[in-house]
Amino acid sequence: IYAESINRPFEGTDQGKVMRVTGFVSQEATNNNFNEMRLQSEDGSITWIISLDREVGQRNPDWKLGDKLQITGPVLNSFGLKIIVMSYGQVEKLD
């Protein structure tokens, strides 16, 4: 699957496209925030919203505050532009 790597905020034209972002977890996904995780760019200037599918969220993924992740997935507009993660294969934990 083709994915465009970006280092900018999501734009309206990104909707429906597969994007790849790399950054650090600045907010963990929990049941209290509808399984939405926040990923901050390496320089701290951009924050992306990453929405975990219910099934992924219930498995208690091992992505903690400060972890560096690369996330690939479709950008959808559901109360804001965000990447939807429907499987573990969409997330790569980096060192």
N, C-alpha and C positions, 0 to 999 in steps of 0.2 A: 504494500500500500504506500502510495506517495504521501509524504508529510512535509509540510513546509516548516523549517525551523525558524522561529522568530525570537526577537529580543525587543519587543515593543508591546504596548497594551493591545488587547483585542480591538478590532474595528468591526463595524457593521458588515463590511464585505467579507469578513472571515467566516461568517455564519454558514454552516454546511460544509466547510472545508476541514481537512485533517491537518492539525497543527502540532508542532513539537515545541515544548518549552523546557528550559532547564533552570532550576533555582533551588532555594532552600525552603523547607516547610516552616511557615511562620504562624500557622494555625492548624492544629490537628482536626481531622474529621471526627465528629461525634454524633450521637443521636440527638443532642441538644442543638446542633447547627445544621440539621438535615443532611449529614454526611458531606458537608462542604469543607474542603481543605483550602488553605491559602498558600500559594507558592510565591516566594519573593525572588526577584532576579538577583544575580550575584552582586551587583552594585547597589542593590536595595531601592532602586528607583521605580520598579514596576512590581505590582502584585497581581497575580492571576488567580481566578477562582477555579478550583478543580472540584467537580461534583462526582462523588463515588456512588455507583449503583448500589441499591439496597443490599444485594447479595454480597458485593465486595465489602461494603461497610460492616456487615454482620460477621465477617470472618476476622475482625480485629486486625487489620493490616499493620505491619511493623514499620510504619512510617511516622517517625516522631519529630518533635520540634528540632530544627537545626539540620535534619537530614537533607543531603543533596540528592534531588531526584530529577530524572528526565521523564517527562510525561508526554505521550502521544495520543491524540484522540480527536474526535469531531468537536467543533465549536458549535454550541447551540445557544439560543437566546431564550433562557428561562429565568426570568427575574434578573437579567443581566447576562452578558456573554461569558461563557465558561466552557471548559473542556469536560466532557463526560467520560468517566472511566468505568467500563463495563467488565473488564477482566484484568487480572494481575499482569498479564503480558504487556499492558499499555504503560506500565510504570517500571522504570529501571532505577535502582538505587546506586548512586555513584559514590566513589570514595572522596 
